[in-house]
Every structure is written in C-alpha cells, then in structure tokens.
Amino acid sequence: MAQGEACAICRERFGQTPRIDHDHETDEVRGLLCHRCNVALGLLRDDRRVIEAAAHYLGVDLWEPGEPEDAEIVELPERDEVA
C-alpha cells in the first residue's frame, strides 16, 4: 500500500499513529486513516448511501467531468425531503 505518510481520505500527514481501515464484511484492508476520518466513517456506518447523502447535504457534486461513464450515480432526495 503506497499512500505515503498521509491519511487516505483527508490527505493530512499523520500526527498520531494511523488507523488501519478495513472492510467489515471482507476484512480486506483499504488503507490508513487519521483518527478523525476513521471515526467519521464509523459514524456514517461505512454506508456509501449515507456518505453520498452527507455530501449532497453539504452541496458537494460527487461526480466530476471525466469520471467513468459506468459509474453508478444515485439519485438523492432534495435536502428538505430528508427525514
């Protein structure tokens, strides 16, 4: 795993011991994370749908021009429709 001395998500250099992130279903190691990003993934239940909804809530476009054409784009409800 060649990600250098930085978190795989936020790219900040590690100030503390990095956390080893893994897929809880397969136990496959995904990368090294800082404490904050590791906790954030846990709080978002490692659920892509929840993570995408959080990005949508923040007004972030998840797909940039040039993304793979076969990328799955999930339609999300408008902010005021989310319970």
N, CA, C and O of each residue as an XYZ file, in Angstrom:
332
protein
N       0.853     -1.160      0.000
C       0.000      0.000      0.000
C       0.902      1.227      0.000
O       1.623      1.478      0.966
N       0.857      1.980     -1.076
C       1.723      3.138     -1.213
C       0.914      4.421     -1.123
O       0.563      5.011     -2.144
N       0.619      4.855      0.094
C      -0.132      6.094      0.245
C       0.692      7.148      0.954
O       0.202      8.247      1.215
N       1.938      6.830      1.270
C       2.805      7.801      1.915
C       2.489      7.961      3.390
O       1.995      7.038      4.038
N       2.775      9.125      3.903
C       2.628      9.402      5.334
C       1.358     10.195      5.623
O       1.306     10.943      6.599
N       0.327     10.038      4.778
C      -0.877     10.845      4.926
C      -2.133      9.978      4.898
O      -2.134      8.873      4.354
N      -3.194     10.503      5.493
C      -4.494      9.838      5.529
C      -5.028      9.636      4.116
O      -4.926     10.531      3.277
N      -5.590      8.471      3.855
C      -6.126      8.139      2.531
C      -7.347      8.986      2.169
O      -7.692      9.078      0.991
N      -8.006      9.605      3.145
C      -9.185     10.411      2.862
C      -8.849     11.905      2.832
O      -9.028     12.553      1.800
N      -8.370     12.453      3.932
C      -8.158     13.909      4.003
C      -6.772     14.337      3.525
O      -6.536     15.526      3.312
N      -5.869     13.401      3.356
C      -4.507     13.632      2.862
C      -3.633     14.418      3.833
O      -2.539     14.838      3.455
N      -4.080     14.633      5.081
C      -3.241     15.285      6.081
C      -2.200     14.297      6.581
O      -2.465     13.102      6.710
N      -1.010     14.819      6.859
C       0.051     13.968      7.393
C      -0.353     13.465      8.774
O      -1.019     14.170      9.532
N       0.054     12.244      9.089
C      -0.308     11.644     10.369
C       0.407     12.351     11.509
O       1.629     12.499     11.490
N      -0.364     12.788     12.506
C       0.198     13.370     13.713
C       0.243     12.330     14.823
O       1.046     12.427     15.752
N      -0.621     11.346     14.714
C      -0.690     10.231     15.660
C      -0.523      8.941     14.866
O      -0.362      8.962     13.645
N      -0.563      7.843     15.565
C      -0.489      6.550     14.895
C      -1.688      6.391     13.967
O      -2.829      6.552     14.402
N      -1.445      6.075     12.688
C      -2.571      5.906     11.761
C      -3.433      4.703     12.136
O      -2.962      3.746     12.751
N      -4.686      4.776     11.754
C      -5.623      3.675     11.967
C      -5.676      2.838     10.696
O      -5.706      3.377      9.589
N      -5.688      1.542     10.857
C      -5.798      0.644      9.705
C      -7.276      0.456      9.418
O      -8.006     -0.107     10.233
N      -7.720      0.931      8.247
C      -9.121      0.823      7.871
C      -9.329     -0.465      7.085
O      -8.513     -0.824      6.236
N     -10.423     -1.152      7.374
C     -10.728     -2.391      6.660
C     -12.217     -2.497      6.400
O     -13.032     -1.877      7.083
N     -12.555     -3.291      5.403
C     -13.946     -3.595      5.073
C     -14.446     -4.573      6.125
O     -13.861     -5.640      6.314
N     -15.518     -4.214      6.805
C     -16.008     -5.061      7.900
C     -16.681     -6.343      7.421
O     -16.902     -7.255      8.217
N     -17.008     -6.424      6.148
C     -17.602     -7.651      5.615
C     -16.528     -8.626      5.128
O     -16.651     -9.834      5.331
N     -15.472     -8.105      4.483
C     -14.451     -8.977      3.890
C     -13.156     -9.002      4.684
O     -12.299     -9.852      4.441
N     -13.000     -8.077      5.636
C     -11.765     -7.882      6.403
C     -10.596     -7.413      5.543
O      -9.461     -7.387      6.020
N     -10.846     -7.040      4.286
C      -9.795     -6.549      3.409
C      -9.371     -5.139      3.843
O     -10.209     -4.258      4.037
N      -8.057     -4.946      3.991
C      -7.523     -3.638      4.366
C      -7.709     -2.678      3.201
O      -7.372     -2.996      2.061
N      -8.260     -1.474      3.506
C      -8.492     -0.465      2.475
C      -7.422      0.606      2.480
O      -7.120      1.173      1.430
N      -6.843      0.897      3.628
C      -5.819      1.930      3.696
C      -5.606      2.400      5.119
O      -6.158      1.842      6.067
N      -4.790      3.441      5.253
C      -4.507      4.030      6.553
C      -5.232      5.359      6.660
O      -5.220      6.168      5.732
N      -5.873      5.575      7.824
C      -6.641      6.780      8.048
C      -6.179      7.481      9.312
O      -5.636      6.855     10.222
N      -6.403      8.804      9.356
C      -6.198      9.522     10.604
C      -7.370      9.185     11.525
O      -8.377      8.630     11.086
N      -7.229      9.519     12.780
C      -8.270      9.203     13.759
C      -9.613      9.819     13.364
O     -10.640      9.141     13.413
N      -9.615     11.104     12.972
C     -10.878     11.787     12.637
C     -11.595     11.122     11.469
O     -12.805     10.906     11.535
N     -10.873     10.793     10.404
C     -11.524     10.178      9.239
C     -12.006      8.773      9.565
O     -13.052      8.352      9.072
N     -11.269      8.049     10.377
C     -11.688      6.717     10.780
C     -12.988      6.790     11.589
O     -13.908      6.004     11.361
N     -13.059      7.722     12.520
C     -14.273      7.901     13.321
C     -15.427      8.341     12.425
O     -16.549      7.857     12.578
N     -15.159      9.259     11.485
C     -16.201      9.747     10.587
C     -16.815      8.598      9.787
O     -18.037      8.512      9.665
N     -15.979      7.717      9.244
C     -16.519      6.571      8.501
C     -17.397      5.707      9.396
O     -18.450      5.235      8.969
N     -16.972      5.503     10.617
C     -17.763      4.714     11.556
C     -19.094      5.372     11.871
O     -20.126      4.703     11.912
N     -19.075      6.694     12.097
C     -20.312      7.411     12.396
C     -21.265      7.411     11.204
O     -22.481      7.480     11.378
N     -20.707      7.335      9.984
C     -21.532      7.253      8.775
C     -21.817      5.802      8.397
O     -22.289      5.516      7.297
N     -21.522      4.887      9.329
C     -21.832      3.453      9.224
C     -21.166      2.761      8.034
O     -21.642      1.720      7.582
N     -20.062      3.333      7.521
C     -19.389      2.750      6.345
C     -20.381      2.494      5.220
O     -20.204      1.567      4.429
N     -21.418      3.311      5.148
C     -22.511      3.109      4.207
C     -22.422      4.162      3.097
O     -22.586      5.357      3.344
N     -22.162      3.701      1.884
C     -21.986      4.624      0.761
C     -23.197      5.534      0.589
O     -23.042      6.716      0.285
N     -24.372      5.011      0.774
C     -25.597      5.811      0.616
C     -25.618      6.959      1.624
O     -25.965      8.086      1.272
N     -25.252      6.682      2.864
C     -25.233      7.716      3.901
C     -24.135      8.737      3.602
O     -24.340      9.938      3.775
N     -22.983      8.267      3.157
C     -21.875      9.168      2.821
C     -22.262     10.069      1.646
O     -21.975     11.266      1.665
N     -22.911      9.502      0.624
C     -23.367     10.300     -0.514
C     -24.427     11.305     -0.086
O     -24.436     12.439     -0.566
N     -25.322     10.900      0.813
C     -26.351     11.817      1.302
C     -25.711     12.965      2.082
O     -26.160     14.107      1.978
N     -24.676     12.676      2.854
C     -23.964     13.728      3.596
C     -23.290     14.702      2.626
O     -23.330     15.915      2.836
N     -22.678     14.180      1.576
C     -22.049     15.043      0.575
C     -23.109     15.907     -0.108
O     -22.898     17.101     -0.323
N     -24.238     15.306     -0.444
C     -25.344     16.045     -1.065
C     -25.826     17.156     -0.128
O     -26.063     18.282     -0.568
N     -25.969     16.844      1.142
C     -26.398     17.816      2.138
C     -25.450     19.019      2.178
O     -25.888     20.157      2.347
N     -24.152     18.756      2.022
C     -23.151     19.818      2.034
C     -23.050     20.538      0.698
O     -22.305     21.510      0.570
N     -23.795     20.066     -0.298
C     -23.771     20.705     -1.603
C     -22.587     20.313     -2.459
O     -22.168     21.074     -3.331
N     -22.039     19.123     -2.215
C     -20.868     18.648     -2.947
C     -21.310     17.814     -4.139
O     -22.119     16.896     -3.995
N     -20.771     18.137     -5.337
C     -21.003     17.300     -6.510
C     -20.036     16.131     -6.437
O     -18.821     16.324     -6.407
N     -20.577     14.914     -6.407
C     -19.725     13.737     -6.260
C     -19.028     13.331     -7.546
O     -17.970     12.704     -7.499
N     -19.595     13.674     -8.688
C     -19.014     13.237     -9.947
C     -18.517     14.432    -10.739
O     -19.284     15.339    -11.061
N     -17.253     14.429    -11.045
C     -16.603     15.482    -11.825
C     -16.585     15.060    -13.287
O     -16.677     13.869    -13.584
N     -16.469     16.004    -14.195
C     -16.312     15.625    -15.600
C     -15.113     14.689    -15.753
O     -14.070     14.902    -15.136
N     -15.266     13.668    -16.566
C     -14.180     12.711    -16.767
C     -14.289     11.470    -15.905
O     -13.476     10.554    -16.032
N     -15.284     11.428    -15.025
C     -15.479     10.215    -14.230
C     -15.889      9.082    -15.160
O     -16.401      9.336    -16.250
N     -15.675      7.864    -14.756
C     -16.057      6.740    -15.619
C     -17.532      6.792    -15.981
O     -18.381      7.080    -15.137
N     -17.829      6.511    -17.244
C     -19.217      6.577    -17.700
C     -20.092      5.514    -17.050
O     -21.311      5.674    -16.980
N     -19.482      4.428    -16.574
C     -20.283      3.377    -15.959
C     -20.422      3.574    -14.448
O     -20.938      2.700    -13.752
N     -19.960      4.724    -13.943
C     -20.087      4.991    -12.514
C     -21.561      5.084    -12.151
O     -22.353      5.708    -12.857
N     -21.910      4.456    -11.043
C     -23.301      4.477    -10.601
C     -23.592      5.800     -9.911
O     -22.952      6.134     -8.914
N     -24.537      6.546    -10.424
C     -24.932      7.805     -9.819
C     -26.282      7.588     -9.162
O     -27.254      7.218     -9.822
N     -26.334      7.816     -7.876
C     -27.539      7.568     -7.105
C     -28.325      8.865     -6.998
O     -27.779      9.898     -6.611
N     -29.610      8.811     -7.343
C     -30.472      9.970     -7.183
C     -30.789     10.133     -5.705
O     -31.243      9.190     -5.057
N     -30.553     11.316     -5.177
C     -30.811     11.573     -3.776
C     -31.971     12.556     -3.647
O     -32.185     13.382     -4.534
N     -32.723     12.471     -2.546
C     -33.823     13.402     -2.357
C     -33.288     14.810     -2.108
O     -32.136     14.983     -1.712
N     -34.129     15.807     -2.343
C     -33.751     17.181     -2.028
C     -33.562     17.294     -0.521
O     -34.127     16.509      0.240
N     -32.771     18.268     -0.092
C     -32.469     18.441      1.331
C     -33.720     18.459      2.208
O     -33.743     17.811      3.254
N     -34.752     19.183      1.801
C     -35.943     19.314      2.641
C     -36.815     18.055      2.637
O     -37.777     17.969      3.400
N     -36.485     17.076      1.783
C     -37.228     15.821      1.763
C     -36.606     14.767      2.667
O     -37.216     13.724      2.901
N     -35.396     15.020      3.183
C     -34.695     14.057      4.020
C     -35.246     14.148      5.430
O     -35.316     15.226      6.020
N     -35.640     12.988      5.964
C     -36.218     12.978      7.317
C     -35.137     13.031      8.362
O     -35.433     13.030      9.557
